[in-house]
Amino acid sequence: LEEAAFQLQQIFRIDISIALNILGIESMRAGHYRVAYTCFKLAADRGYSKAQFNVGLCYEHGRGTEKDLEKAAFYYYHAASSRHPMAQYRYARYLLCHRPENEWDGHQNAVTFLEQAAMAGITEAQAYLGVFYMRGLQPKEKRGLKYLLLAAKNGDAQSRYHVGVCYEKGLGVQHNLAEAMKHYRQSAAAGNRNARERLR
């Protein structure tokens, strides 16, 4: 009986959080940012990862509350720890862009979260990792190309352009101008100016 009561409490808690998060999304769409923030915060404080991510967005963009990147990172971290892929990407970006470069643990943490987000299909994380591995102090070209190809397959024109560069210069793959041209054409067709220039 105690177990059943506990399960009911859990379901009720989750349902309230889902309802509050939905109410927050609807309020955000209607332009009622303060109400949206309040709903997201109530659900986030109950441990609901989607709401934690939304509170992070509110803090990052100053919607319904003051802009505060550290608070945004705090909520992104909690959502990321619950395997929310977009929160993993945003928290990793925060670590890489707003923490000292010599902070090895933060750097490793960021890469781990980025890889989890990339494997969950987040195109932005795939593209970021691709460039990150290509441009690192010790470039890992094959690994970078793997992520660029994933992002390109998901429709990212900039990543498609970078794949073309890899084939043109032989980075992580055998030098192949015909393959480079193919990727440049696809990227240019999607509106990438750099690819158009490279084709010329």
Steps between C-alpha positions, in 0.01 A plus 500: 500500500784738586668419167174572312460830684859595416444414129183713494690791655770466232245493216315798646827693539601427140154586364501837681847573360393410146189719533702794634755464220225495234339804660840670489543422129152634419567815706833550320326472160244758612779739602433467875864442587478561876214248536690251281815535711301445821337183362830363372670577835232320702532190283882523494515514879308170501785347296335496156786516247301660214399784731858532629611545140229764444605691815855493361372654175314770697819594685717481187273731297356713783141390437274547804802551723835680495768369265746288700730251324617335822142425606427379145798265525379376840164394355654365179733288714210346694307426181817368331563268795153354434607434138315792336698518170453870421590590859814286465595704192429838660677414825804375308510822296485697825795304643707546183420870450480635857748294700881533503659292223747342740217352711550139389201348688257754353645441155462121528150538644402721207628250243313215672173695498555607138557141391186383682296775334652423159419129532143595600471674162549868594634649175651803673706272726615290203610811308671651805688177574606463137664842496629453857688181406631648174636817663626366834858535617545137395246463217311170483401527136324165456288556810425856388396381155268238655307772685500740204349225283229435761410871511510524118261203472268688739492792256767732642638687195805636687602147603449383141740779395756385761471142367588640155807669649604167656482326162676787323789510748510133599408556866394173663428355157685442173536811282214493243408814302194346334356410843590848630313659206194284571486620862563863402214482247260360761605762753473783245154377396398533867615864494854479637703793362838350592418192294408717198834681530688172531326361191614801298 
